[in-house]
Amino acid sequence: MKCLLSVLLFMATVPLLGDTTITAIWPEATPVPTNPLGAGYMLNWFETSITDALNDASVGQQLGTALHQLNATGLRFPGGAFAYFYPTREAGLKAFKTAGLAEESYNLWEPDTWGWASEQAFFEFCGRNNITAWYEINPAYVYDVERDAIGQLAELPRRQAKRKTLLEPERYLPLALKQAGERARLAAACGAKPVWEIGNEDYVYFEPEGYAHIAAAFIKALRQQDPAARVAVCGDSESWSTREWQTRMIVALKAAGVTRVDYSSVHLYLAGVGEWGEDGVWRRLPMATVEDVHASTIRAYQLIRAMYADYRTILTDAGYAGTRLALTETNPFPPNSLPENMRAYEHCLGRTLAEATNYPFMIQDFAAVFFHDLCRSGPGTGDYFRRIRYDPAAKRRYSLPLEAQIMGRVSRHAA
């Protein structure tokens, strides 16, 4: 580990904060293949940087080149909470808005303002670029073509928002399962290698047993199409201080007859980690300076990684000893956690060097790693949560800033 960091720090002329171009980072290092899903990225489907690439082959080729430079191994689609609020059929766009689901997705999925791309385009892109298609299945809503309305598959007792949806599980769960089977056949026809994740942070919406019921139904439907289908279920609870939701859910999933789960999906944002001082007071690790970002990001991962032994014990006790943890969202900073005067810290070299230091541990602790996020729509749409830049007016639309170049080199050890 000291060797990796010292080689990175050899770039002594590179400032901790700011971008520059480098021609090589320890080019003599030989990659050690460790984890075939160790360098994934989450998408936000509404971003034109994604929809442009999925809908235009020439733009898609440029994105594919950038992903190759990043040594990316997987893409998570449609991205986080959008799993619940993404219309997988273009005809359903208006119905999703009428149902109030556009508000749930930050009003960002308006196709006239942003973009829209089909799941087929996503599968084709992943197939062409030999990238794992990590697909989040919507466990709550489905578009009803006959009624031109959004059907709801189950009660969502933890999410009491007022929506204009049709709560008819007896009609809509079978419809959603039928569409899941069609989706599995589509992925295979596109040459994609999918992993099917059931939802996203589902403790926000479901009670554990309710989610287990829905997840079991989808898993069985997918494995009717392909007995070897890889699946992931929610593996977190509401906070680090409780394990109740995930414990009850995994027990209920076993009782529902699911004998194999490939991945347990967990999320990790390191800025909330702290430790007890000698004075007996618990404090968050500091993030006030670039140096703090570097030291605290490394320290935070050292502190938090032991927690996942508890997660594995829960899985083993429930009969899922072979289930592996998948880190499907990770970033040093949670969404909107940095004040305006510190936004640049998200892209400082202090953060990047810390991520590179943590990375060899991460790809051994987790069977899959997905960074949050890949890119934004371009100038004027913010710089938060992005690894690479997108400029639709440029001849080369996708570019790798310094941090991406570093992580691209580090990620050679993933596959």
Phi, psi and chi 1 to 4 in degrees:
 res  aa     phi    psi   chi1   chi2   chi3   chi4
   1 MET       -  -44.2 -176.6   56.7   56.4      -
   2 LYS   -61.4  -33.9  -69.9 -177.9  179.4  178.1
   3 CYS   -63.8  -46.1  177.4      -      -      -
   4 LEU   -60.2  -47.8  171.8   60.9      -      -
   5 LEU   -66.4  -39.5 -175.0   57.0      -      -
   6 SER   -65.5  -34.8   65.4      -      -      -
   7 VAL   -67.2  -40.8  174.2      -      -      -
   8 LEU   -64.1  -41.7  -74.1  167.1      -      -
   9 LEU   -71.9   -7.1  -71.7  174.3      -      -
  10 PHE   -60.5  -23.5  179.0   74.2      -      -
  11 MET   -76.1   65.2  -60.0  176.0  -65.5      -
  12 ALA   -67.4  -22.4      -      -      -      -
  13 THR   -83.4   -7.4   59.4      -      -      -
  14 VAL   -86.5  124.9  178.1      -      -      -
  15 PRO   -69.0  154.7   26.0  -34.7      -      -
  16 LEU   -66.3  -31.7  -81.8  175.5      -      -
  17 LEU  -120.2  123.1 -174.6   60.1      -      -
  18 GLY   124.2  166.1      -      -      -      -
  19 ASP  -107.9  149.0  -76.1  -26.3      -      -
  20 THR  -152.9  178.4 -172.9      -      -      -
  21 THR  -112.7  136.1  -60.1      -      -      -
  22 ILE  -122.0  148.3   53.2  176.8      -      -
  23 THR   -93.2  -24.9   57.2      -      -      -
  24 ALA  -161.3  147.0      -      -      -      -
  25 ILE  -127.6  115.6  -55.4  173.0      -      -
  26 TRP    31.5   62.0   76.9   99.3      -      -
  27 PRO   -62.1  -18.6   23.3  -34.1      -      -
  28 GLU   -81.0  -11.1   74.2  -76.2   -4.3      -
  29 ALA   -67.8  137.0      -      -      -      -
  30 THR   -98.0  121.7  -58.4      -      -      -
  31 PRO   -62.2  145.8  -19.3   30.7      -      -
  32 VAL  -113.3  100.5  179.7      -      -      -
  33 PRO   -55.1  123.2  -23.7   34.3      -      -
  34 THR  -127.9  -39.3  -58.2      -      -      -
  35 ASN  -151.8  110.0 -175.5  -25.2      -      -
  36 PRO   -69.7   -8.5   23.6  -33.3      -      -
  37 LEU  -122.2   28.8  -82.5  173.5      -      -
  38 GLY   -87.8    1.2      -      -      -      -
  39 ALA  -139.4   58.2      -      -      -      -
  40 GLY   -91.7  162.9      -      -      -      -
  41 TYR  -136.6  141.3  -75.0   87.9      -      -
  42 MET   -86.3  142.0 -164.4  168.1   90.0      -
  43 LEU  -101.7  153.4  -55.1  179.5      -      -
  44 ASN  -113.0  106.1  -86.0  -29.1      -      -
  45 TRP   -57.4  -26.9   66.7  -90.3      -      -
  46 PHE   -75.3  -15.8   58.3   84.5      -      -
  47 GLU   -67.7  131.5  -62.9  -77.0   -0.9      -
  48 THR   -65.8  -21.1   53.4      -      -      -
  49 SER   -60.9  -26.5   56.8      -      -      -
  50 ILE   -93.0  -51.8  -55.8  -55.3      -      -
  51 THR   -65.3  -35.2   57.6      -      -      -
  52 ASP   -59.6  -43.3  -72.9   -5.7      -      -
  53 ALA   -70.1  -34.5      -      -      -      -
  54 LEU   -76.5  -26.8  -63.2 -175.7      -      -
  55 ASN   -99.3  -12.7  -67.1  -34.7      -      -
  56 ASP  -128.7  116.2 -175.8  -40.1      -      -
  57 ALA   -60.1  -37.5      -      -      -      -
  58 SER   -68.5  -39.3   62.6      -      -      -
  59 VAL   -69.1  -39.2  179.8      -      -      -
  60 GLY   -60.7  -34.8      -      -      -      -
  61 GLN   -65.8  -38.4 -172.8  174.2   20.8      -
  62 GLN   -66.1  -41.8  -69.6 -172.1   36.3      -
  63 LEU   -64.1  -40.0  177.1   58.0      -      -
  64 GLY   -59.5  -38.9      -      -      -      -
  65 THR   -64.5  -43.5  -62.2      -      -      -
  66 ALA   -63.2  -40.0      -      -      -      -
  67 LEU   -66.0  -35.9  -70.0  171.8      -      -
  68 HIS   -64.2  -40.9  178.0   72.4      -      -
  69 GLN   -65.1  -30.9  -67.0  169.9  -19.6      -
  70 LEU   -79.8  -10.6  -90.4  178.5      -      -
  71 ASN    56.8   39.3  -70.6  -69.6      -      -
  72 ALA   -69.2  141.1      -      -      -      -
  73 THR  -112.1  -15.0   57.8      -      -      -
  74 GLY  -161.6  157.2      -      -      -      -
  75 LEU  -128.2  132.0  -64.4  175.9      -      -
  76 ARG  -101.6  120.6 -173.2  171.8 -177.4 -117.0
  77 PHE  -129.8  139.6  173.7   96.3      -      -
  78 PRO   -83.1   -6.9   30.0  -35.5      -      -
  79 GLY   115.3  105.4      -      -      -      -
  80 GLY    57.1 -134.3      -      -      -      -
  81 ALA   -63.5  -16.1      -      -      -      -
  82 PHE   -65.4  -12.1  -63.0  103.6      -      -
  83 ALA   -54.6  -35.2      -      -      -      -
  84 TYR   -82.8  -23.0  -80.6   77.7      -      -
  85 PHE  -126.6   29.1  -48.5  118.2      -      -
  86 TYR  -107.2  119.9  177.4   73.7      -      -
  87 PRO   -77.6  107.3   25.6  -28.9      -      -
  88 THR   -75.8   -9.4   57.7      -      -      -
  89 ARG  -121.1  130.4  -76.3  161.4  167.4   72.3
  90 GLU   -60.2  -32.3 -169.2  167.5   10.9      -
  91 ALA   -63.5  -18.9      -      -      -      -
  92 GLY   -90.6    2.9      -      -      -      -
  93 LEU   -58.9  -48.7  -73.1  169.5      -      -
  94 LYS   -64.9  -40.5 -177.1  177.9  178.8 -178.8
  95 ALA   -64.0  -37.6      -      -      -      -
  96 PHE   -62.9  -38.1 -100.9   73.6      -      -
  97 LYS   -71.0  -42.9 -176.2  171.8 -177.0  177.5
  98 THR   -59.4  -35.5  -60.0      -      -      -
  99 ALA   -76.0   -7.4      -      -      -      -
 100 GLY    88.2    9.5      -      -      -      -
 101 LEU   -81.3  -17.8  -62.1  178.4      -      -
 102 ALA   -63.0  -36.9      -      -      -      -
 103 GLU   -64.7  -34.2  -63.0  174.3    4.2      -
 104 GLU   -69.7  -23.1  -65.7  -71.7  -31.2      -
 105 SER  -107.4   36.3   57.2      -      -      -
 106 TYR    62.8   20.5  -43.9  110.1      -      -
 107 ASN    56.1   27.3  -74.4  -51.0      -      -
 108 LEU  -100.3   -3.9  -69.8  175.3      -      -
 109 TRP   -95.3   12.2   63.3  -96.2      -      -
 110 GLU   -61.2  114.9  -62.6  -73.4   -7.1      -
 111 PRO   -64.6  -25.7   21.9  -32.4      -      -
 112 ASP   -72.1  -29.8  -67.7  -22.2      -      -
 113 THR   -91.6  -42.9  -55.4      -      -      -
 114 TRP  -111.2 -112.1  -58.4   89.1      -      -
 115 GLY  -162.0  171.4      -      -      -      -
 116 TRP  -148.1  141.1 -175.9   84.8      -      -
 117 ALA  -142.0  148.1      -      -      -      -
 118 SER   -79.7  159.8   68.7      -      -      -
 119 GLU   -66.1  -29.5   54.5 -166.3    5.7      -
 120 GLN   -61.9  -42.5  178.5  173.9  -17.7      -
 121 ALA   -62.0  -37.5      -      -      -      -
 122 PHE   -64.2  -47.5  170.0   67.7      -      -
 123 PHE   -63.3  -41.1  -69.6  134.7      -      -
 124 GLU   -63.0  -41.6  -70.5  174.2  -15.3      -
 125 PHE   -62.6  -46.3  179.3   85.4      -      -
 126 CYS   -64.6  -38.9  -69.5      -      -      -
 127 GLY   -63.7  -43.7      -      -      -      -
 128 ARG   -64.0  -35.7  -76.1 -165.2  -56.3  -88.6
 129 ASN  -100.3    7.6  -69.9  -78.8      -      -
 130 ASN    54.6   45.7 -166.0   30.3      -      -
 131 ILE  -117.2  136.3  -69.7  174.2      -      -
 132 THR   -62.9  130.9  -65.7      -      -      -
 133 ALA   -93.4   95.4      -      -      -      -
 134 TRP   -87.7  103.1 -167.7  -73.8      -      -
 135 TYR  -107.9  125.7 -173.4  102.6      -      -
 136 GLU   -89.7  118.0  -61.8  169.5  -87.0      -
 137 ILE   -84.4  136.6  -72.7  177.9      -      -
 138 ASN   -74.5  112.7 -168.5  -27.9      -      -
 139 PRO   -91.4    6.5   34.2  -33.1      -      -
 140 ALA  -123.5  -35.8      -      -      -      -
 141 TYR  -131.4  151.9  -57.2  109.9      -      -
 142 VAL  -147.5  146.9   64.1      -      -      -
 143 TYR   -85.1  126.3  175.4   56.8      -      -
 144 ASP   -97.1  106.3 -174.8  -24.2      -      -
 145 VAL   -64.0  -42.0  178.2      -      -      -
 146 GLU   -61.9  -40.2  -67.7 -179.2    8.5      -
 147 ARG   -96.0   -6.5  -64.0 -179.5  178.4  179.2
 148 ASP    49.1   51.9 -168.9   25.7      -      -
 149 ALA  -147.3  167.6      -      -      -      -
 150 ILE   -98.6  120.9  -57.1  -57.6      -      -
 151 GLY   -93.2  146.9      -      -      -      -
 152 GLN  -109.9  130.2 -170.5  169.7  -35.0      -
 153 LEU   -80.7  -25.7  -44.4 -176.2      -      -
 154 ALA  -161.8  164.5      -      -      -      -
 155 GLU   -64.8  145.3  -66.3  -83.3    4.2      -
 156 LEU  -122.0   76.5  -57.8  175.5      -      -
 157 PRO   -64.9  -19.4   21.4  -32.5      -      -
 158 ARG   -95.0    3.1  -63.9 -166.5  172.3 -161.7
 159 ARG  -134.6   96.9 -165.4   75.8  162.3 -172.3
 160 GLN   -97.4   23.8  -60.5  -61.9  -28.6      -
 161 ALA   -62.7  146.8      -      -      -      -
 162 LYS   -81.6  116.4  -65.5 -179.7 -179.6  179.0
 163 ARG  -130.3  151.3  -56.7 -170.6 -175.2  103.0
 164 LYS   -96.8   71.6  -63.3  177.9 -178.4  178.5
 165 THR  -118.9  161.1   57.3      -      -      -
 166 LEU   -99.7  105.6  -55.1  175.2      -      -
 167 LEU   -84.1   92.7  178.1   58.2      -      -
 168 GLU  -140.0   78.1  -62.4  179.2   29.5      -
 169 PRO   -56.0  -35.2  -25.0   35.1      -      -
 170 GLU   -65.7  -23.4   67.2  -76.4   -6.9      -
 171 ARG   -95.8  -42.6  173.9 -176.1  175.3   91.8
 172 TYR   -91.1  -25.4  -69.3  120.8      -      -
 173 LEU   -66.2  -47.6 -179.0   54.7      -      -
 174 PRO   -58.8  -36.8  -25.4   35.6      -      -
 175 LEU   -64.5  -43.8  175.8   60.1      -      -
 176 ALA   -65.2  -37.3      -      -      -      -
 177 LEU   -68.1  -37.8  -62.2  177.9      -      -
 178 LYS   -61.9  -44.0  177.8  175.2  178.2  -70.0
 179 GLN   -66.3  -33.1  -69.9 -174.6    6.7      -
 180 ALA   -63.7  -40.9      -      -      -      -
 181 GLY   -63.2  -42.2      -      -      -      -
 182 GLU   -62.7  -38.3  -66.6  169.8   -9.5      -
 183 ARG   -65.8  -39.9 -172.7  174.7  -65.3  118.3
 184 ALA   -63.2  -41.7      -      -      -      -
 185 ARG   -66.4  -37.2  -67.3 -167.5  -66.2  -87.5
 186 LEU   -63.7  -45.1  175.7   62.6      -      -
 187 ALA   -59.4  -42.7      -      -      -      -
 188 ALA   -64.2  -41.0      -      -      -      -
 189 ALA   -65.8  -27.7      -      -      -      -
 190 CYS   -86.8   -0.3  -66.5      -      -      -
 191 GLY    75.5   17.8      -      -      -      -
 192 ALA   -84.0  154.2      -      -      -      -
 193 LYS  -111.1   92.8  -60.1  175.2  -67.4 -174.3
 194 PRO   -89.3  154.4   32.2  -34.1      -      -
 195 VAL  -121.7  131.7  173.7      -      -      -
 196 TRP  -102.2  108.6  -52.3  104.5      -      -
 197 GLU   -96.4  129.2 -178.6  177.7   -2.2      -
 198 ILE   -88.5   96.0  -45.3  -57.5      -      -
 199 GLY    83.1 -154.5      -      -      -      -
 200 ASN  -167.5  124.8  173.6   79.9      -      -
 201 GLU    44.4   55.2  -64.5 -177.1   -4.3      -
 202 ASP   -75.1  -11.1  -52.4  -77.7      -      -
 203 TYR   -65.6  -15.2   46.7   81.9      -      -
 204 VAL   -72.8  -24.8  173.6      -      -      -
 205 TYR  -113.8  -44.6  -50.6   94.6      -      -
 206 PHE  -106.7  152.7  -73.7   93.3      -      -
 207 GLU   -74.0  155.1  -68.7  -61.4  -31.1      -
 208 PRO   -55.9  -44.3  -22.0   30.6      -      -
 209 GLU   -68.8  -33.6  -66.1   76.4   14.1      -
 210 GLY   -66.4  -42.2      -      -      -      -
 211 TYR   -65.1  -42.6  172.3   77.6      -      -
 212 ALA   -58.9  -39.3      -      -      -      -
 213 HIS   -61.2  -47.7  170.0   71.0      -      -
 214 ILE   -67.4  -45.5  -66.6  -67.2      -      -
 215 ALA   -61.0  -41.8      -      -      -      -
 216 ALA   -61.6  -40.3      -      -      -      -
 217 ALA   -63.3  -43.9      -      -      -      -
 218 PHE   -66.9  -42.6  -84.5  109.1      -      -
 219 ILE   -60.9  -43.7  -68.4  169.6      -      -
 220 LYS   -65.6  -39.1  -67.5  171.8 -176.4  177.2
 221 ALA   -65.5  -41.7      -      -      -      -
 222 LEU   -66.4  -37.8  -70.0  164.4      -      -
 223 ARG   -81.6   -9.6  -72.2 -174.3  173.7  152.4
 224 GLN   -70.1  -33.1  -77.0 -179.0   -8.9      -
 225 GLN   -78.8  -38.9  -62.6  -62.0  -38.8      -
 226 ASP  -147.9  103.6  176.8    9.4      -      -
 227 PRO   -57.3  -21.6  -24.3   34.3      -      -
 228 ALA   -94.9    8.1      -      -      -      -
 229 ALA   -54.4  132.3      -      -      -      -
 230 ARG   -88.9  133.2  -65.8  177.5  -68.3  172.6
 231 VAL  -131.2  153.6  -61.1      -      -      -
 232 ALA  -131.8  142.2      -      -      -      -
 233 VAL  -124.1  163.8  -62.3      -      -      -
 234 CYS   -64.5  129.0 -177.9      -      -      -
 235 GLY  -119.5   10.9      -      -      -      -
 236 ASP  -105.8  170.4  -82.3  -34.3      -      -
 237 SER  -120.0 -172.1  -66.8      -      -      -
 238 GLU   -64.3  -28.7  -61.8   91.8  -35.0      -
 239 SER  -155.2  172.2   71.2      -      -      -
 240 TRP   -71.1  -14.0  -69.0  -27.1      -      -
 241 SER   -88.6   -2.5   61.7      -      -      -
 242 THR  -137.3  150.2  177.7      -      -      -
 243 ARG  -122.8   12.2  -49.6  -77.0 -171.6  -87.0
 244 GLU   -63.8  -48.8 -179.6 -178.4   -1.1      -
 245 TRP   -61.4  -50.0 -165.3   94.9      -      -
 246 GLN   -67.7  -32.8   66.3 -153.6   78.7      -
 247 THR   -68.1  -48.6  -58.5      -      -      -
 248 ARG   -63.9  -39.3  -74.8  170.9   49.9 -169.0
 249 MET   -64.8  -46.6 -171.3  -76.7  -65.8      -
 250 ILE   -69.6  -31.6 -155.6   68.3      -      -
 251 VAL   -66.0  -43.4  169.0      -      -      -
 252 ALA   -66.1  -35.5      -      -      -      -
 253 LEU   -64.5  -40.9 -168.0   67.5      -      -
 254 LYS   -63.9  -41.3 -170.2   72.1  170.0 -177.0
 255 ALA   -65.5  -25.2      -      -      -      -
 256 ALA   -80.1   -0.7      -      -      -      -
 257 GLY    95.8   11.1      -      -      -      -
 258 VAL   -85.3  113.9  175.7      -      -      -
 259 THR   -93.6  -18.8   58.7      -      -      -
 260 ARG  -139.1  126.1 -172.0 -176.4   94.6 -114.1
 261 VAL  -125.2  126.7  173.5      -      -      -
 262 ASP   -78.1  -41.6  -59.6  -83.3      -      -
 263 TYR  -136.9  144.8  -56.5   99.6      -      -
 264 SER  -110.2  117.0  179.3      -      -      -
 265 SER   -87.2  123.2  171.4      -      -      -
 266 VAL  -130.2  156.6  -59.7      -      -      -
 267 HIS  -121.3  147.8  -64.8  170.1      -      -
 268 LEU  -145.5  115.6  177.9   59.8      -      -
 269 TYR  -117.5  118.7  -64.0   93.8      -      -
 270 LEU   -81.1  -15.0  -68.0  168.3      -      -
 271 ALA   -66.3  -17.4      -      -      -      -
 272 GLY   -89.2    0.9      -      -      -      -
 273 VAL   -81.1  142.3  177.9      -      -      -
 274 GLY  -144.3 -176.0      -      -      -      -
 275 GLU  -152.8  163.1   60.2 -176.4  -29.6      -
 276 TRP   -80.8  134.4  -64.3   95.3      -      -
 277 GLY   -87.2  172.5      -      -      -      -
 278 GLU   -63.1  -20.9  -66.2 -178.9   -1.2      -
 279 ASP   -85.5    4.7   56.4    0.8      -      -
 280 GLY    81.0   10.6      -      -      -      -
 281 VAL  -105.0  133.3  176.9      -      -      -
 282 TRP   -84.9  132.7 -175.8   91.2      -      -
 283 ARG  -135.9  143.8  -62.4 -180.0  179.7   87.0
 284 ARG   -67.0  147.1  -76.1 -168.3  176.1 -172.6
 285 LEU   -66.0  140.2  -63.9  173.8      -      -
 286 PRO   -71.9  145.5   26.1  -34.4      -      -
 287 MET  -134.1   33.0  -69.5  -76.7 -169.3      -
 288 ALA   -82.6  -23.2      -      -      -      -
 289 THR  -131.5  168.7   67.6      -      -      -
 290 VAL   -61.3  -38.6  172.4      -      -      -
 291 GLU   -64.9  -37.7  -69.4   76.9   11.7      -
 292 ASP   -60.9  -44.8  -76.2  -13.7      -      -
 293 VAL   -56.9  -43.7  170.2      -      -      -
 294 HIS   -64.4  -54.2  177.0 -104.9      -      -
 295 ALA   -67.2  -41.5      -      -      -      -
 296 SER   -72.8  -33.5  -67.2      -      -      -
 297 THR   -64.9  -40.7  -61.8      -      -      -
 298 ILE   -67.0  -47.5  -64.9  171.5      -      -
 299 ARG   -64.0  -39.5  178.7   60.5  177.0  159.3
 300 ALA   -60.3  -43.2      -      -      -      -
 301 TYR   -68.9  -35.3 -168.7   71.8      -      -
 302 GLN   -60.9  -38.5  -67.8  171.7  -15.9      -
 303 LEU   -74.2  -40.2  -69.9  169.3      -      -
 304 ILE   -84.2  -24.8 -155.7   69.7      -      -
 305 ARG   -65.2  -26.8   64.1 -167.7  -63.1 -113.4
 306 ALA   -65.9  -25.8      -      -      -      -
 307 MET   -60.2  -31.2  176.9 -176.3   73.1      -
 308 TYR   -72.6  -11.5  -68.5  106.6      -      -
 309 ALA   -63.5  -36.4      -      -      -      -
 310 ASP   -62.1  -42.1  -67.0  -12.0      -      -
 311 TYR   -61.3  -42.8  -74.6   34.5      -      -
 312 ARG   -67.3  -35.4  -66.3 -175.3 -177.6   90.1
 313 THR   -63.6  -41.3  -62.0      -      -      -
 314 ILE   -59.8  -44.0  -69.2  168.2      -      -
 315 LEU   -65.1  -45.6  -67.3  166.9      -      -
 316 THR   -62.8  -44.4  -61.6      -      -      -
 317 ASP   -62.3  -29.0  -71.1  -10.9      -      -
 318 ALA   -86.1   -2.8      -      -      -      -
 319 GLY    98.7   17.0      -      -      -      -
 320 TYR  -118.8   51.9  -67.0  106.7      -      -
 321 ALA   -62.0  -26.9      -      -      -      -
 322 GLY   -86.0   -4.4      -      -      -      -
 323 THR   -75.3  133.1  -61.1      -      -      -
 324 ARG  -106.6  148.1  -64.1  165.0  -68.1  173.9
 325 LEU   -77.5  136.1  -64.4 -179.2      -      -
 326 ALA  -120.9  123.9      -      -      -      -
 327 LEU   -89.0   92.4 -171.2   55.0      -      -
 328 THR   -90.0   -7.6   50.8      -      -      -
 329 GLU  -147.3  127.9  -70.6 -176.0   25.7      -
 330 THR  -150.8  144.6 -173.3      -      -      -
 331 ASN  -168.7  146.0 -166.6  -61.1      -      -
 332 PRO   -59.2  -30.6  -26.8   35.9      -      -
 333 PHE  -114.9  132.8  -55.2  106.2      -      -
 334 PRO   -69.1  166.1  -14.5   28.3      -      -
 335 PRO   -57.3  136.1  -24.4   33.7      -      -
 336 ASN    56.6   30.8  -57.7  -44.6      -      -
 337 SER   -91.1  -15.0   64.5      -      -      -
 338 LEU  -101.4  132.5  -68.8  173.2      -      -
 339 PRO   -66.9  164.4   23.3  -32.3      -      -
 340 GLU   -54.5  -39.7 -171.7   67.8   34.2      -
 341 ASN   -76.4   -2.0   64.7  -29.0      -      -
 342 MET  -120.7    7.0  -68.8  176.5   59.5      -
 343 ARG   -58.1  -33.6  -65.7  -72.0  169.8   84.3
 344 ALA   -65.3  -20.0      -      -      -      -
 345 TYR   -62.8  -25.1  -73.6    8.8      -      -
 346 GLU   -62.6  -24.4 -172.7  179.4  -10.7      -
 347 HIS  -116.4   19.5  -57.1  -70.7      -      -
 348 CYS   -80.3  158.1   69.1      -      -      -
 349 LEU   -68.6  -25.8 -166.6   54.5      -      -
 350 GLY   -58.2  -42.7      -      -      -      -
 351 ARG   -66.6  -43.5  172.4 -139.0  165.4  153.4
 352 THR   -65.6  -43.2  -53.9      -      -      -
 353 LEU   -63.8  -34.8  -68.6  176.3      -      -
 354 ALA   -67.6  -42.7      -      -      -      -
 355 GLU   -61.4  -41.0  -79.7 -166.9  -52.2      -
 356 ALA   -64.6  -34.5      -      -      -      -
 357 THR   -68.8  -40.9  -58.6      -      -      -
 358 ASN   -73.7  -25.0  -70.3  -22.5      -      -
 359 TYR   -57.1  -45.7 -172.5   73.7      -      -
 360 PRO   -58.8  -31.6  -25.1   35.9      -      -
 361 PHE   -72.1  -42.5  -63.8  109.8      -      -
 362 MET   -61.4  -42.7  -64.1  175.7   75.3      -
 363 ILE   -76.7   -6.7   59.2  175.6      -      -
 364 GLN   -99.1  -29.4  -65.9  177.0   77.8      -
 365 ASP   -75.2  -30.4  -68.7  -16.7      -      -
 366 PHE  -125.8  145.2  -62.6   96.8      -      -
 367 ALA   -78.3  -16.9      -      -      -      -
 368 ALA  -149.2  145.6      -      -      -      -
 369 VAL  -133.9  126.0  176.7      -      -      -
 370 PHE  -125.3  117.5  -74.6   82.7      -      -
 371 PHE   -80.7  147.7  -65.1  100.0      -      -
 372 HIS  -111.8  103.8 -173.5  -33.1      -      -
 373 ASP  -135.8 -171.7  -78.1  -16.5      -      -
 374 LEU   -85.1  -56.8 -176.0   64.3      -      -
 375 CYS  -163.0  167.5   49.6      -      -      -
 376 ARG  -104.9 -177.4  -60.1  -88.6   75.2   81.4
 377 SER   -79.5  -15.2  -68.1      -      -      -
 378 GLY   134.3 -170.9      -      -      -      -
 379 PRO   -53.1  134.9  -26.0   34.7      -      -
 380 GLY    90.2   -5.4      -      -      -      -
 381 THR  -110.4   13.8   60.8      -      -      -
 382 GLY    96.5  162.3      -      -      -      -
 383 ASP  -122.1    8.4 -155.1   33.4      -      -
 384 TYR   -75.1  149.2   61.5   96.8      -      -
 385 PHE    46.8   58.1  -82.5    0.7      -      -
 386 ARG  -143.4  139.2   67.2  103.0  179.9   97.5
 387 ARG   -92.4  -40.1 -178.5   72.0   83.4 -159.8
 388 ILE  -119.9  160.9   60.5  177.7      -      -
 389 ARG   -95.9  152.3  -67.4 -162.3 -172.2   99.1
 390 TYR  -132.6  127.2  179.3   70.5      -      -
 391 ASP  -132.7  102.8 -176.5   -6.2      -      -
 392 PRO   -65.0  -16.2   21.1  -31.5      -      -
 393 ALA   -89.2  -10.7      -      -      -      -
 394 ALA   -85.5  153.4      -      -      -      -
 395 LYS   -63.9  -43.1 -177.6  176.4 -179.1 -179.7
 396 ARG  -104.1  100.8 -169.9 -178.0   68.0  172.3
 397 ARG   -69.6  -32.4  -63.5 -168.3 -177.7 -161.2
 398 TYR  -108.2  131.0  -60.4   90.4      -      -
 399 SER  -135.1  150.8   60.1      -      -      -
 400 LEU  -104.7  107.8  -85.9   63.3      -      -
 401 PRO   -67.3  177.7   25.2  -32.7      -      -
 402 LEU   -53.5  -46.8  176.7   59.4      -      -
 403 GLU   -59.6  -38.6   65.1 -156.7   78.8      -
 404 ALA   -69.2  -37.3      -      -      -      -
 405 GLN   -62.7  -41.1  -65.3  176.8   53.0      -
 406 ILE   -64.8  -49.6  -70.0  173.5      -      -
 407 MET   -69.0  -27.4  -68.3  -52.2  -66.3      -
 408 GLY   -63.4  -40.1      -      -      -      -
 409 ARG   -67.3  -46.3  -73.3  -75.2 -175.0  171.6
 410 VAL   -60.6  -38.1  172.9      -      -      -
 411 SER   -70.1   -7.3  -63.0      -      -      -
 412 ARG   -61.5  -20.5  -67.4 -174.9  -58.2  161.9
 413 HIS   -83.2   -2.9  -65.5  -90.3      -      -
 414 ALA   -75.5  -49.6      -      -      -      -
 415 ALA   -97.1      -      -      -      -      -
